[in-house]
Amino acid sequence: MRVITKKSEIKELLQKCLLEYHSDGLTQCISKLNTLILSNKVKFPLLEYCAEEFYKEVPQNKQLSFCDKIQSLKTEGGNVILGIMLQKRLQENFTESISKATAYIADADIWYVCDIIGERVFGFALLHQPTSTISQIKKLSSHESNWVIRSLGAGIHYAIKKGLDKKNVKTVFTLLLSMANTKDKEIRQGVGWAAKTTAKFHPDIIKFYRHEIDNPNQVAHWFRTKISIGLNRNNYAKRN
């Protein structure tokens, strides 16, 4: 397996894929992309760059077909491209992008798809279109797939880390609290990650909800542990 770490390398390979697209069509382009790029170990920022270039080159009416073909390959790096492609479609195709991201995550049945797509689609959407996204997150919090619910935690973590405003952090934290007693390992991973990030960046919100957090009938020990870790990281950052 080749390791690709330089933008100059990825540009050369990407150009071959784009030439294949313009000469022989989408299917051949995806095959070339899989062979030259997705079958190798590529840094995520370089894959994000590829996605941005494909978004420019592939017409809107063919972009979802492009994404479906990449998703069918089941490669880890392909999820980065999917996430960015759907992210860039959010402004004009919000509901469709959220729906596609949900379908890809539910179908994948593996943790890294939740985190890669969850951050890039749900997280980005929450940061830039909070009102519409919070409504979608509330609906998805009862999704039949635990992978989808885990991905919401990844998205909330991303949005808070990137500067989601306090009012909306408070709103999504109440949603995390509603899932703070789950026994499902995957949901715990996502929800716990987001809870820890909330505590690190907004300890005042933790203080506001301390009574609920300390209620053992509503909130499991694992959730309080994540809160404690986040608060400790906040204190460490202040000291240093």
Secondary structure by P-SEA (a helix, b strand, c coil): ccccccaaaaaaaaaaaaaaaacccaaaaaaaaaaccccccccaaaaaaaaaaaaacccccaaaaaaaaaaaaccaaaaaaaaaaaaaaccccaaaaaaaaaaaaaaacccaaaaaaaaaaaaaaaaccaaaaaaaaaaacccccaaaaaaaaaaaaaaaaacccaaaaaaaaaaaaaacccccaaaaaaaaaaaaaaaaccaaaaaaacccccccccccaaaaaaaaaaaaaaaaaaac
